[in-house]
């Protein structure tokens, strides 16, 4: 994947689950991962999806300026496989991810 086409969709912690639920079509998009970037005084959280049959097209739902004490909502009710990346965020960043166990990976 060289120079992928990336569509960023700005969301909030309060509406990310609703926005992804309304957008997501499992026949068109593959959930890739949820990622956090530590900017020192805040975080950026990205939920990343790729389009089937066109791996150079990514859709990223992004929340910026996240305080690390906030609860990160889980998408497990929409996409059951997200638990793995969510729990990893909980361990690696010490984040409070909804319904995530701590100490699984570390």
VENMO-V971911 format. One record per pair of residues at least 12 apart in sequence whose ideal C-beta (glycine too) atoms are under 10 Angstrom apart, sorted by the first residue. I is the first residue (numbers start at 0). GAP is how many residues later the second one is. If there is no record, write none. Layout:
I&GAP, I&GAP
This chain:
0&49, 0&54, 0&55, 0&56, 0&57, 1&54, 2&53, 3&46, 3&50, 3&51, 3&52, 3&53, 3&54, 4&46, 4&49, 4&51, 4&52, 4&53, 4&54, 5&42, 5&50, 5&51, 5&52, 5&53, 5&54, 6&42, 6&44, 6&50, 6&51, 6&52, 6&53, 6&54, 7&38, 7&50, 7&51, 7&52, 7&53, 7&54, 8&14, 8&38, 8&40, 8&50, 8&51, 8&52, 8&53, 9&50, 9&51, 9&52, 9&53, 9&54, 10&12, 10&34, 10&36, 10&49, 10&50, 10&51, 10&52, 10&53, 11&51, 11&52, 11&53, 11&54, 11&61, 12&32, 12&50, 12&53, 12&54, 12&57, 12&58, 12&59, 12&60, 13&49, 13&56, 13&59, 14&46, 14&48, 14&58, 15&18, 15&29, 15&31, 15&45, 15&46, 15&47, 15&56, 15&57, 15&59, 16&30, 16&44, 16&56, 16&57, 16&58, 16&59, 16&60, 16&61, 16&81, 17&55, 17&60, 18&28, 18&42, 19&27, 19&29, 19&39, 19&41, 19&53, 19&55, 19&58, 19&59, 19&62, 20&54, 20&56, 20&57, 20&58, 21&56, 22&26, 22&36, 22&38, 23&23, 23&25, 23&35, 23&37, 23&51, 23&54, 23&55, 24&24, 24&27, 25&26, 25&52, 25&53, 26&25, 27&21, 27&23, 27&24, 27&25, 27&26, 27&31, 28&20, 28&21, 28&22, 28&23, 28&28, 28&29, 28&30, 28&50, 29&18, 29&19, 29&20, 29&21, 29&22, 29&25, 29&49, 30&16, 30&17, 30&18, 30&19, 30&44, 30&47, 30&48, 30&49, 30&50, 30&51, 30&54, 31&14, 31&15, 31&16, 31&17, 31&18, 31&26, 31&27, 31&28, 31&53, 32&13, 32&14, 32&15, 32&16, 32&48, 32&49, 32&51, 32&52, 32&53, 32&55, 32&56, 33&12, 33&13, 33&14, 33&27, 33&38, 33&40, 33&41, 33&45, 33&48, 33&50, 33&51, 33&52, 33&54, 33&55, 33&63, 34&12, 34&13, 34&25, 34&27, 34&50, 34&53, 34&54, 35&27, 35&30, 35&32, 35&36, 35&49, 35&52, 35&53, 35&56, 35&57, 35&59, 35&61, 36&25, 36&27, 36&29, 36&56, 37&28, 37&30, 37&54, 37&55, 38&25, 38&26, 38&27, 40&24, 40&26, 40&27, 41&22, 41&23, 41&24, 41&25, 41&26, 41&28, 42&20, 42&21, 42&22, 42&23, 42&24, 42&25, 42&27, 42&29, 42&46, 42&50, 42&52, 43&18, 43&19, 43&20, 43&21, 43&22, 44&16, 44&17, 44&18, 44&19, 44&21, 44&25, 44&27, 44&28, 44&44, 44&48, 44&50, 44&52, 45&12, 45&14, 45&15, 45&16, 45&17, 45&18, 46&12, 46&13, 46&14, 46&15, 46&16, 46&28, 46&32, 46&35, 46&38, 47&12, 47&13, 47&14, 47&37, 48&12, 48&30, 60&14, 65&29, 67&25, 67&26, 67&27, 67&28, 68&25, 68&26, 68&27, 69&25, 69&26, 70&24, 70&25, 70&26, 70&27, 71&14, 71&17, 71&18, 71&21, 71&23, 71&24, 71&25, 71&26, 71&28, 72&13, 72&24, 72&25, 72&26, 73&12, 73&13, 73&23, 73&24, 73&25, 73&26, 74&23, 75&21, 75&22, 75&23, 75&24, 76&21, 76&22, 81&15, 82&14, 82&16, 82&17, 82&18, 82&21, 83&20, 83&21, 84&12, 84&15, 85&12, 85&13, 85&14, 85&15, 86&12, 86&13, 86&14, 86&15, 86&16, 86&17, 86&18, 87&12, 87&16, 87&17, 87&18, 88&16, 89&12, 89&13, 89&14, 89&15, 89&16, 90&12, 90&13, 90&14, 90&15, 91&13, 91&14, 93&12
